[in-house]
């Protein structure tokens, strides 16, 4: 069983028990999130495609907490100007665990 959900302009293929990193939101650990924008659901009864979303389908997830991504470096260099800079950045994510897919 799996579902395709939309969150933050991105599409995720999720299954129960799966851990997913979403865009950061200030939600404490232990709370549950419900995703109503479900594009497709596949279960024992077959595949249901929405136009654009599946009516009555939802995905619930529990928040595990914030997580930082890996560090990236942004370097700028201007030749013959004696100008260069290097800046590091670590993106914040919210890790959630998919608990249930409803509307199959």
C-alpha positions as CSV (number, residue, x, y, z in Angstrom):
1,X,0.0,0.0,0.0
2,X,1.3,3.4,-0.9
3,X,0.1,7.0,-1.6
4,X,1.5,10.0,-3.4
5,X,1.1,13.2,-1.4
6,X,1.9,16.9,-2.0
7,X,3.6,19.0,0.6
8,X,5.4,22.3,0.1
9,X,5.2,22.0,-3.7
10,X,6.9,18.6,-3.8
11,X,5.4,15.2,-4.3
12,X,6.3,12.3,-2.0
13,X,5.6,8.5,-2.5
14,X,4.9,7.3,1.1
15,X,4.1,3.9,2.7
16,X,3.1,3.2,6.3
17,X,6.1,3.1,8.6
18,X,8.2,5.2,6.3
19,X,10.2,8.2,7.6
20,X,10.2,11.3,5.4
21,X,12.0,14.7,5.7
22,X,9.6,17.6,4.9
23,X,10.2,21.3,4.9
24,X,10.7,22.7,8.4
25,X,7.6,23.7,10.4
26,X,7.4,24.5,14.1
27,X,5.5,21.4,15.2
28,X,6.6,19.7,18.4
29,X,7.6,16.1,18.4
30,X,4.8,13.6,19.1
31,X,2.1,15.6,17.3
32,X,0.3,14.3,14.3
33,X,0.0,15.8,10.8
34,X,-2.8,15.1,8.3
35,X,-2.1,15.5,4.5
36,X,-5.3,16.0,2.6
37,X,-3.7,16.5,-0.9
38,X,-3.4,12.9,-2.0
39,X,-2.8,12.5,-5.7
40,X,-2.9,8.7,-5.9
41,X,-3.6,5.8,-3.5
42,X,-2.8,2.1,-4.1
43,X,-4.2,-0.7,-1.9
44,X,-5.8,-4.1,-2.2
45,X,-8.6,-2.7,-4.3
46,X,-6.2,-1.3,-6.9
47,X,-4.9,2.1,-7.9
48,X,-7.1,5.2,-7.4
49,X,-5.9,8.3,-9.3
50,X,-7.3,11.7,-8.4
51,X,-8.2,14.5,-10.7
52,X,-6.3,16.4,-9.2
53,X,-6.8,14.8,-5.7
54,X,-8.5,11.6,-4.5
55,X,-11.8,12.4,-2.6
56,X,-11.8,11.2,0.9
57,X,-8.2,10.1,1.0
58,X,-5.8,11.3,3.7
59,X,-2.4,10.4,5.1
60,X,-1.6,10.8,8.8
61,X,2.0,11.1,10.1
62,X,3.5,11.6,13.5
63,X,6.2,14.3,13.9
64,X,9.6,12.9,15.1
65,X,11.3,16.3,15.4
66,X,13.6,18.6,13.5
67,X,16.6,17.5,11.6
68,X,19.4,19.3,9.9
69,X,20.5,18.4,6.4
70,X,24.1,18.1,5.3
71,X,26.3,21.2,5.0
72,X,26.7,22.8,1.7
73,X,29.1,25.6,0.8
74,X,28.4,28.5,-1.5
75,X,31.6,30.1,-2.9
76,X,31.8,33.3,-4.8
77,X,34.9,34.4,-6.7
78,X,35.6,37.5,-8.8
79,X,38.8,37.2,-10.8
80,X,41.3,39.9,-10.7
81,X,39.4,41.8,-8.0
82,X,40.9,40.2,-4.9
83,X,37.3,39.3,-3.8
84,X,36.1,35.9,-2.7
85,X,33.8,34.5,-0.1
86,X,32.7,31.1,1.3
87,X,29.5,30.7,3.2
88,X,28.2,27.4,4.7
89,X,24.5,26.5,5.1
90,X,22.6,23.6,6.7
91,X,18.9,23.4,5.8
92,X,16.4,22.5,8.5
93,X,13.8,19.7,7.9
94,X,11.0,18.2,9.9
95,X,11.2,14.4,10.1
96,X,7.8,12.6,10.1
97,X,6.8,8.9,10.3
98,X,3.8,7.8,8.2
99,X,1.3,6.0,10.4
100,X,-1.8,5.5,8.3
101,X,-3.2,5.9,4.8
102,X,-7.0,6.3,4.8
103,X,-9.4,6.2,1.9
104,X,-8.0,3.1,0.1
